[in-house]
Amino acid sequence: MDYYQFISDIIDQKQGKLTEASDQIWDFCETRYQEHRSAEVLCKVLEEEGFSVQRSAGEIETAFVGTYGKGAPIIAILGEFDALSGMSQVAGVTFKEPLQEGANGHGCGHNLLGAGSLGAAVAVRHYLERSGLPGTIRYYGCPAEEGGGGKAYMARAGLFKDVDAAFTWHPWDENLAYNSRMLATCQIQFTFRGNSSHASASPHLGRSALDAVGLMNAGANYLREHLISEARLHYAITDAGGHSPNVVQAKASVLYKLRAPRMSQVKEMIQRVCDIASGAAMMTGTRVEHQVDGASADLIPNFTLSRVMHQCFTELGGAAFTEDEQRFARGIQDSFSAEEKRIVRNGGGRILSEQLQPYSEEQEYVYASTDVGDVSWIVPTGQVYVTTCAYGTQPHSWQLVAQGKSSAAHKGMLLAGKVLAASAIHVLQHPAVIAAAKSELKEQLDGEVYQSLIPPEVQPAASRAV
């Protein structure tokens, strides 16, 4: 059976259902651990397609697992569906216009990611039924990728422990099989508590939590000089203590995000930043408490699986975009900053990338983070990027949100589903590939054992300012 043609036909037949699911999730634009309606959209399609669905998987309200088939090998398809705070934007326009000022928006394309992965799982399900091939396909509904570490909590709950191989994708501005590492990260909330007082009549009686936040940030800025060059340290003041300058602020909070190439390096950074917070509390006579807000492991790409995905992508080819789609994308590019336009020029003036980028055996670093990393420490994991937006579009931008319901985005989403499905079927048919992928992962880990950066007592929490 020509499974390329078979899965293409299935996904084309399901195009309307998948596009509707993606657009509904775009409309809901729910942030981390609030994605109840978005998750239910995907769960209902899975059930309609014959999957058994475990909701609240791992006791995480918006996580779920859809399963079809039985026995080994067990193949996972990872889907995401969370939005970003403050990214509201009207769809289909080439200028910035929030739907609602300050509201959420899909600035990373996870509406497409979730629906495209859904298409892959459905196509593999139909292939298993048609071919009689042994094995199990699972769709993992993974919440809170944006700062919440959803997959880390799912991994901690043991949801991936019996999986043989995992596949996922991400909306992007070009087509490529991904083989780069990403940084481990940990997000920590620091809250300082002091004493309020009249800032003029009795300042000596006050102990300023806001001063403590300021001193902590100053100390962290000095720390940057003494971190490895690949490390990253960011923060946002989430509670400045109030709006009255004549009050000594008794409570203030700051949210820190720490990144480094390895989890062990992030652990060292956590200790140093916590020491700085303690010092700021001592200097101001305040008290400080901290809590991990989310974390993810460094991503370990699997070359065995990325080669398979590149091969499948080559067989399927890139999406062909119409003149109207190219015209809209060019309008988006016209809205870019001068620096962003320079990126487009350096990329050869591409508008919508149709070609698959050459496969590279050289492992590189991308200075971003994803909780796919937690899965990749446990299970061999392959990933592709697929064109869904104008070349040069930056993630977490209003321009990306504006393109999230476009016909070009839908084409990329459907193509991603086909690539993931073909890759899953390939390894189902060739167990030796799975064995090789597992061997490669063992070699890359070199004796290290996965241990989440999230402490055992910490539970998933809904959105903070991330």
N, C-alpha and C positions, 0 to 999 in steps of 0.2 A: 504494500500500500504506500503511495506517495504521501507521506504525512505532511509535507510542506503544503501541498495543494489542499489536503483535507483540513488542516487547521486554519488555513487562509479562508476557506469556504465557511467554516464554522464561525469564525470571528466576523467575517463580512455579514453573515446571516444575523449575528447578534449586534450588529453595529448600532442600531437604534437604541437598544436596551443599554448598551455600554455608554453611549454618548449621553443618554438621559441621566444615567447614574452619575457620570462625571459632572454634568452641568448642575444637577441637584446639589452635589457636594460643594461645588463652587458657590452656589447660592447660600447654602447653610453657613459656610466659612466658620466652622467651629474650631476653637483653639484647644490646646492639649487637655485631654481627659474630660473635655466637654462635648466630644464628638458623637453624641448619642444618636442624633438623626442621621448623620453621615454613615455611622457604622450600621445602622438598621437598613439603610438603602442597600448596602453591599450584602448584608446577611440575607435579605429577602431574595435577591437575585440568586445567591448561592443555593438557597432552599428550592427555588423554582427550577434550578438546574440539577437537582438530585443530590446535592451535598447534605450531609448531616452537619449541623452548625452548633458549636459550643460557644454560647455567649458568655460574657464576663470571664473570659479565659484567664487563668492564673489569678482569679479574684480581682481582676482589673476591669472596671465597669465597661469601658469602651473597647476592650480587646476581645477578639473572637478568633476561632479556628474553624474553617470549613473543610470537611474531609470526604473524599470519594475513593473507593477501591479498598483493597485489603492486601496485607502482607508487604514484604520488602521488594524493591527499595522504596523508601518514603522520600518523596520530593516536595520541598516547600517552595511556594511562590509568596514573596513578601509584598504586602500592599500597605500604603499609608494614605491618610485622608485628613490630616490636621492642617489648619490654617495658621496665619500669623496675625498678631494683634497690630492694630494701627495701619493696616494695609488696604483699607477699603478703596475700591476703584471701579468705575463703570467699565463694563466689558465692551470691546469692539471699537474703541476710540483711540486716537493717537495723541491725546493730550491728557494731562492729569486732571481727574475729576472724581473725587470720592463719592461713592454711593451714599455714604453717611460718614461725616467727619469723625475720625477717631475709631471707626469700627474695624472689624477684622477683614482680611482678604487672603486669597490663595497666592501669596507671593513666592511660593516655591513649587507650584504646580502639583501639589499632592492630590488634588481632585483627579487629575489625569493619571497619576501614579497608581492610585487605588483602583481605578476603573480599568486601566490597561492590564494590570496584574490579574484582575478578575477575569478579563477576557482570556488570558493565558490559561488560568486554572480551568475555566469552562471548556476550552478547546482540548486540553489534555484529558479531561474527564470523558468527553465524547470519544476521543481516540482510544482510551482504555476500554470503553464499552464496545467499540466497533472491532478492535483488534484482538481482544481477549488477553492482552499483555498483562502479566502480573505486576502489581505495584500499587502504590497509594499516592494520590496527589492531595496536597493540603494548601489551602489559602490561609495565610496568616494575616489577620486584620490588626495592624500594628499602630496604636495611637501615639500621639505625643512625641513624634520625632523631633519637633522643634523645641529643644531645650528641656523636654520632659523625660527623655530616656525610656520611652515605652518598651522598646525591645530589650533593654537591660532588665527591666522588671519582669518581662516575659521569660527571658533567659534564666533569671534568678528563680522563677517558678518552675523551671524544668521543662518548659513547653517545646524546646528544640532538641532535647537530649536523645531522641530516637530517630532524628532526621538524618538522611544520608547525604543530601545535597540541597542547596538553596539557591534560588535565582531571584533577582530583582532588577529594577531599572530606575532611571530618573529622567524626567523631562530636562532637556538641555537645548543648546543652540547648534549642536552638530551631532553626528552619528559616530559612535565608537564603542568598542568593547573595552571596558574599564579594567585597568590593572595597576592603579596607583594606590598607595597607602594614604590614609587620612589620620588626623590627630585624635588621640584620646582627649576627653574633656570632662570637666566636673563643674557644676554650677552650685554655688553656695550662697545662702542668704545670711548676712551678718546683721544683727539687731543690737543696737546700743541703747542702754537705759540709764538716765541720769536723774536730775532733779530740776523741775521748772522753778523759775523765779522771775521777778521783775528785772529786766535787763539793765535798767538805769538805777532804780531805787535800791535794789539789793542783789547786784550781780554776783557778789561774793558768796551768796547762798545757793547759787545755781551750779549745776554740773551739766554741761552741754553735750548731749548725744550727737548733735549735728557737728560740733567741733571734733568729736571722736571720729565721725565718718570722714571729715576732711583730712584729719591726720592719718587715718588708715590709707586713704587714697594717695596721699603724698608719699607715705612709706612704700606703697605698692609701686608707685611710679619710679622710685629709686631702685626697687628690687629688679625692675626690668633690665637694668644694665648688667645684672649678675645672673641672668637666666641664659640657658642655651639659646642660640639664635633661632632655633625652630619653635621655641615656646611662644605662647601668646597669652596675654593677660588683659581681660576687659572688665569693665564694671559699669553699673548704672545705679544711681541713687533712686531707690524706689519709695522712700519715705523721708522727706526732708524735715519732718517734725512739725510742720504747720506753716502758716502764712503771716505770722506776726513777728516782725523783727525785734519788738520790745519784750519778747518772751524768750527766756533761755529754754531751748528745746529739750524736752525730757526724753524723747524717743526718736530715733532715726534709724533707717535701714539702708543697706547697700547690697546689691546682688553682684557677685563676682563669677566670672567664667574663666576657667583655667584650661589651657590646652598644651599638649606636648606630644611628641611622636609615640611615646609608650606610656602605658598605665602607670608603671613604676615611677616614671618621671613626674607624672601628674600628682601622685601621692606625695612626693617630696615637695612639690609646689604648694600643695594644700597645707602642709605643716608650716611652711615659711609664711604663707599668707595669714594663717591663724595666729602665728606668733606676732605678726605686725598688728593684727586686730587687738590682741591682748595688750600690746604696748600702747596702742592708741587709747584703750580703756584706762590703763594705769596713768597716762599723762593727763587725762581729763577727769579722773575720779568717777568714771562711769563703769557700768558692767556690760559685758558683751556675751552674747550667745550666738551660736551658728548652727545651721542645719543644711545638709546637702539637699539641693533642690532638684537634682537630676544629674545624670552622668552617662557617658558612653565610652566604650573601649576604642582603641585604635583599630582601624579597618585593615584586615589582612586579605588582600586580593588573592584569588586562586588562579594561577596561570593555566592550569589544566582546564578549568571551566571557562575561563575567558577566551581561550582558543576555540572551544566548542561554540561559544556564543558568537564569536567573530565569524566562524564558518557558517553558522546558521543565518547570520545577518547578511553575509555575502550571497547566500543562496536566495534570500528573500529580496534583497536590494532595498534601496532607500525609497522614501515616498516621493511622488512627483507632485509638485505644487503648481497651481494655476497662476495665471497672470494676476488675477484679483488678489490671490493670497500673497503673491510677491509684492504687489502694490501696497497692501495693508502693512506688511512687514517693513517695507521701505519707509512708510510713514512713521512707524515706531522708531526706526533708526534715526529719522530726522529729529526726533525729540531727545536724542542722546546728548550728553555733554560733549565738549570738544575732546576730552580724554577718551571717552567711550567711542566716539567716531574714529579716533586714531586706531583703536583696537580693530574696528571694522576694516579700515584701510589696510592695516597690517595683515588682516586675514584674507586679502585679495578682493575686498569689496563684496563679499558674499551677502546675500539677503536672507534667503532660507536655504540652509545647507541640505542638499539632497544626497551627496555622496558619502559613503562609509569611509572614515579615516583609516589609514594603514594601521595594521596591528603592530604594536611595539612590544618586544620582550623585555624592555628596560623598565624596571620598577621606579616610579617617581613618587614624590610627596605632593599632595594637594593640601593646602593650609586651611582646611575646613574639617568639620566633624560630622559623623552620622552614627546613630545607634545600630545601623547595620553592622558596625564593628563588633558589637557584642555577639551577634549571630556568627560572624566570621571566625571568632575564636573557638566556637563549638562545632560548627558545621562548615565544610567547604562551600564557599559562597561566590557566585558569579554575578556580574552586573554589567549592564549596558546603559549608555546614554543615547537618547533618541531625540532628534530635532522636533521641537514643538513650538519654537519661537524664533523671532528674528535673530540673526547672528549678532552677537555682541550684547544681547539683553542680559542684564545683571540679575542674578537671583535676589529675591527680597526687594524687588523694585515695583513701582506702580505699573511699569511697562509690562512686566511679566504677568501681573494680575489682569491687565487689559487684554492679553492674548489668551487667557485661560479657557475661553469658550469658543475660540476661533475654529474654523474648519481645518486650518493647518495643524492646530494643536490636536484636534480629534484624529487627524490622519496619523500623526506621530504616535498617539496613544494606541491606536489599533495596530500599527506596525510593531510597537513594543510588545504588545500581547502576542503577536505571531512569533517574534524572536524568542521570547521566554518559553512559549509553548514548544517550539521546535527544539530548543535546547534541552528542555525537560524530557521530551520524548527520546532524544538522542541518548541521554544517559540511562533512561529506562531500558533502551534496547542494547546498551553497551555497559554492563556492570563493571567491566575492567576500567572504564573511565572514572567511575565513582571511586574505585579502589585507588587509582592513581591520584585522584584529587585528595583523598584522605591522607595518603602517604605524603603528599606535598605539604598539607597543612601541618602534619606532625613535624615535618622537617623545619618548617618556618617557625613553629612555636619553640623548637629547640629545648624542650623540657619544661617550659613555662605552663602554668595551669591557669585557666580563666578564673578570675575572682572579680566580681563587679565592684566598681568604685562606690556604689550606693550601699551605705551601711544596712545591715539586716533589719534594723528597727524602723527605717524610713519607708513610708508608703507613698504611692503616687498622689500628687497634689495637683489641683487645677491651676489654671494660668495665673502666673504673676507677670510682672512687666519683664518680658524676655526679648 
